[in-house]
Amino acid sequence: MLHPPHPAKPVCDASRKGDGAPLLTLSGISKSFPGVRALAGVSLSLYPGEVTALVGENGAGESTLVKILTGIHQPDQGEIRIAGKSVTLPTAHAAFENGITAIHQETVLFDHLTVAENIFLGHAPRTRFGTIDRRAMRANAREVLDTLGAGHIDPDAHLAELGIANKHLVAIARAMSIDARIVIMDEPTAALSTKEIEELFLLIEFLRSEGKAILFISHKFDEIYRIADRYTVFRDGQMVGEGVLADTTQGELVRMMVGREVDQIFPKRQPNIGEPLLTVAALSHPTEFEDISFELREGEILGFYGLVGAGRSELMQAIAGMTRPSRGSISLGGRNIAPKSSADAIRAGIVYVPEERGRQGIIIGLPIFQNVSLPSLARTSRSGLLRTAKEFRLTRTYTGRLDLRAASLSQDVGTLSGGNQQKVVIAKWLATEPRVIILDEPTKGIDIGSKAAVHAFMAELVAEGLSVVMVSSELPEILGMSDRVAVMREGRLVAIRDNDGLDPETLVKLAAGVTA
């Protein structure tokens, strides 16, 4: 439990907005990765004693900006100024030295170290012999924690013993211990209860009263309007708006976030949708999602949209047998199934193409043909012996349909581009001849050409009668490919809409809980 130092103000003090010069200024910041433009000439200003909300869709560039500010990535272009002085942040230590600290959704601290060691990691007090002065470190940690009203936390306790809320508090104590001038909060409330969120807001008020410049990244509009003074909106890696929050409505922010038409080219389809195939009823998980019910029909693409932390991937992993729901039912073709593992789901006819293809989708070091044939060994072996020729035939069939670009099927899958790796993952699961395929962010981080190939193949699959669940954070993809769209917010299914005249603004409002 948190014990904040003093009560929070219910509304930010608008009278001081616009006073004084910014503490941090970013100008013309650009950053590209292979095949992806993450940021394009963005600007941002943070003011002492104020909270600036950074708002954008998933993938708008917020994470890349945080990594630039904390020294993890270097910008390709642009300038960073702190207190009017131009600086570079080549390392995380350089950001630390310039008074920048970040508090993430998942705290970047060390469970096996004590609270005091985490607070003073990298800048512990020293004895005259140069060793760590543990007595002084504990005393200093106690002082910082007491200042934050967190006297209930034992400086000698291991971080692993604390809950998420108190881990956040230790991260804030660390920021105070280095006298950080700029505090970045990246989705800090995602894992907190309502009470813990309110207590965190009290601490943000305390940091504000100490003159810190705070960048608050959140997709929750009620939080943004509760705590922020200013806003900056990113869209597709560009800064598209900024100003005083009190002068802007939630609807205006949403329009800035999405403010574009669905301008990608998607394959023309004539949907031939049949009877319900997959039925999910009241499916729940103790911590990730609650009371989810929907139907997926034969030959349908059902899109799932939501903001960070909505619970979409966790829901799909439960349907695919990767995690166990606490209650609810899943039926396929009118037959109840209760997959206790991914193997159970695959045998039933449900496969899952994960978002994290590098960690969950491919096996680096194995050739393409072995990656594709791995779940289908029964079809490519005889009498317990693998038939390499059959593995190659199977792989050639499915990778050919996806227009895989590789020197040969014996090529190490780790040497392929991200787009071609994704094609290998999709080919692997299609080779099992499923009835339902779940695609989780199927075109994340791949180039335009590979996206077009994946979209064309999805259209081909549903034309053949396969049913597709597509989880995507890209509004053009959701609107361009889905027959119906399900929207999740904070672990609940809030709407299912036919994709006939559906617009980006409506989806974002549903996902963010904006009513105006």
C-alpha positions, 0 to 999 in steps of 0.5 A: 500500500502506498502512503502519499505525502499530502493530498492531491489537487482534484484539478490541475492549476491552469493559471500557471500554464505557459509560465516559464521556459521548458526544461526539456525541448526536443526539436526535429527528432527522427529515427528509422529502423530497417523498413520502419520510420519510427519518428519523423521530425517530432518536437516535444517540450516539458515544463518544470512543475507540469505534467505533459501527456503524450498521446497516440495510438499503439505504435505512434512512436511513444516507445521510441521517443522514451528510448531516445530520452533514456539513452537506449536509441540515438536519433538520426536527426534532431536536437535535445536541449535541457535547460537551454543547453544542447545535449547528447544522450549516448548511453543510459548513464548519460541520461541518468547524469542529465537528470532523466529517469523513467518509470515503466509499466513493468518496473525496470528494477532488480528483484534479487536486490534490496530496496536500498540497493535498487534506489542507489544502484549506480550512485551508492554512497562510498566510504573513504576506502571506496567501498559501498557504505551500506549503513549510509545507503540504508539511512539515505533510502529511509530518508527518501522513502519517508519523504515520499510517505513510504515509511512502511517499506523496509530498505532491507527488503528484497524487491521481490517481496513487494507488490507492483504498486510499491515497486513503482514507489521504489522507482520513484524513490530512485528518481528522487535519490538522483535528483532527477529533473525529468521523470518519464512515466510510461503506462505506469498505472497498467498493473495497478488497482483503482486505489493504487492509481489514486495513490500514484496520482498523489505522488505525481502531485508531489513530484510536480510540487518539487518542480519536476518536469513529468512526461506521462504516457497513457491511453486512458483519457480519464487519467490524462484529464485527471493529472496532466497540464499539457498534451502532445499528440503523436500519429504515425511517428509525427507530432500532430498537435500540442497545447494546454489540456484544459483547452482541448476536449477528448473528442479533439484529442481522438481526432488528432490521434486518428486524423487520417483515412484508411489509405492503404490498399487492401485486397478486394473481397467478396465475403462468403460468411457461413455459420458460427464456427468458434464460440467463446462464452463468458471466458475469464482469467483471474488477472487479464480479462473478464466475461468475454463472449463472441462468435467467429463464423466460417469464412470470416475475419474478425478483427480485435482492436484495443489499446495497450493493456486491453487484454487482447493477446492474453485472451487469444493465448487462452483460446489457443491453450497457452494459458488456463482461463478461470471459467467460461467455455470454448466450442469449435464446430458445436463441440466443446473443447477445453485446451490444456495446452497449445497441442490440444488447441492445434489438434482441435483445429485452432492455431495461434501466430504470436506477436513476438515472432522472434521469441515465440514463432521461429527457432533461430538456427534451424533452416526454413523447412524445419521451422515450417514442418515442425508442428506437422511431423506426423505428415512428414515422417514414416515409421518414426523417421523423418522424410526430408523430401516431404518436409521440403514439399510441405514447406514449398507449398505454403511458403510459395503461397506467401511469396517467401523471399529466400535463397533456399529453404535450407537457409537459417530462418534467423537470416531472413528479414522480419517480413519473411520471418513472419511468412515462415511463422504463418506457413508453419501453422497453416501447414497443420490445416487448421479451421481457425487461425489467430493472427496477433499483430500479423504485420507488426514491424514488416515492410509494405510489400510483405504486409500486402502479401500477408493481407492478400493471403488472409483474403485467400484463406477466408475465401477457402473457408478458413476463419481468421481472428486478427488482433491488430493495433493498426486502424487501417489494417483493422478497417481494411481487412475485418468483416466485423470488429471487436473492441476490448478495453481493460480486459473486457469486450465493450463492443462488436461492430459490423465493418460497414461505415465504421470509422477510426474515430469510433473505434478509438473512442470505444477503446479509450472509453471516451463518451463525448 
